[in-house]
Amino acid sequence: MNNIKKAYITSLSTENYLIGVLALKECLNRVNAKYPLVTLVNDTISNEAIEKLKAMDIIIIKKDRIKIPDEVKKRNDEKLLSRWSNTFDKLLVFGLTEFDKLVYIDSDMYIRKNIDELFEKPHMSATVDRKNCCIDFEWMKMTSGLIVIEPKKNLDLELTETMKKVQEKYREFGDQDVIQWHYPEWEKHPELHLPLKYNMFVLHLDYYVKHPDSEKFDGRDYEMYDLDDIAVYHFITRNKPWQYTPATIQEYADFQDEIRKIDYDICTDEEQRKMFEAAFKLGRDITKKITLEYMEILDKVK
């Protein structure tokens, strides 16, 4: 790897996300990223897929998959969370000591602005999962979609051991639960809490983005952004934009509405519910705009 010490990195555990990795590389090229993209692959990834990665100058690291119990897979499948069972290879990134610093990025993310400044952030910098949204205003757990990582010898093994403890406590879980468990004090370190602009869930885009039609009395006084200030958009739901086309984008928006209604229904705070309702009224124009931009990138790398 020509003595590369800093890099962006993602994990490809199933070829269903191959196009996402290719799009990630295209995004980094478009924003003139200073650092290369590395992809962690396992032995289930075909030579044909690996050649496609190499053709875009993506660096390949091959590792054996982290073995997870069949019971964990079964539990995740029962909750329609089978994709979570494919995310545990992310834990291997923490042990890649050939690098000094890595910025891990999920392969279903759209990088719209240069984020090289993240390499100046400390180990375990990440955004708060659904900050001020969906859970409660005190919720301060991290999301693992984008993390600044300084690898350490055997840290991947430590995380694998932590996974056994999480299995005893959680019925269904993914890599994020393991990482949160391993770093229980994370929420008490605000210096590690990145602004939401580095991991904006497209599902909740209307909730966080300033909108010209927003009613002045909607009460939204939390962290909000202009659309062009957001650097990274995350398509977190089980259905991904590459399963749709510009012609069927309304179907994708309808699917997201179904998912975010679940978040709304579990919200018990009346003031927060009002904020949800205000965001819902804004429609899905912003979501469609960002998704169409991303679809254009997907079309280019197919």
C-alpha positions, 0 to 999 in steps of 0.5 A: 500500500506504498506506506499509506498511513491515513485512509478512508475505509469501508467494509464490503461483506456482501456484494449487495453493497458493491455499487455502494462502495463504488459510489463512495469512491466516486464521491471522494473523487468528486470532492477531491479527497486527499486520502485514498479509499480502502475496502475490507473484503472477505472470502465471499466476495468474488474476483469479479467484484474485486476487479471492479474495485481495483478498476476504480483504484480502491485499495483491497484488504482481505480478512476472514469474516467475524464469525457470529452465532447462528442464534444472532442471525436468527434473531436479526432475521426475525426483526427484518434486520438481517443486514445487521448480521453483515456489519460485524466485519466493521470491527476488524477495522479497529485492528488494522495497525498498519494505519495511523488513522482511518475514517470509517464510512458505511457504503450507503453514504453520499459524501457531498462535501470534502471531509478531510478535516476529520483526520484531525479529529480524535479516536472515536469521533462520531455523531450522536445517533438521531440527536434530538430526534425519535428517541428522547432529548437526552439520548446521546448514543453514538452511531457507527456509520462514520467513525474516526479510528486510530487502530490498536493491536488486538482492539478488533479482538477486544470488540469481538469479545464484547460482542459476546456480552452484548449477545447476552443482553440484546435480542437483536443487535449489530456492530453499533451496539457492540461499539457502544458497549465497548465505549460506555463513556463515549456520551460523556465526552462531547469532544468526540461528538461530531456535528450531524452534518457528517452523518445526516440520516436521509430518513430524517432530512426534513427534520433537521434541514431549514426549509423556506416553507417551514412554519415559524411556530413549528418550535424546531430549536435544535441543531439545524442546517442549510442543505448545502452545509451538510457533508455526508448523507446516510441512506440508513433504511433496509431499502437502498437507492440503488434498488430504485430509479429516478422514475420510481423515486416516489416509491422510495419516498413512500417507503421512508415515510412508513419507516419514519412513522414508526419513529413518530409512533414511539415518541412519547414527548408531546413537544417532540411529536409537534416537531415531527409533525411540523417536519412531516408537513414539509413534504419530501422534496429535499429528500428526493433532491438528495436521492436523485443526486446520489442516483446519478452517481450510482448510474455512473459507476454501474 
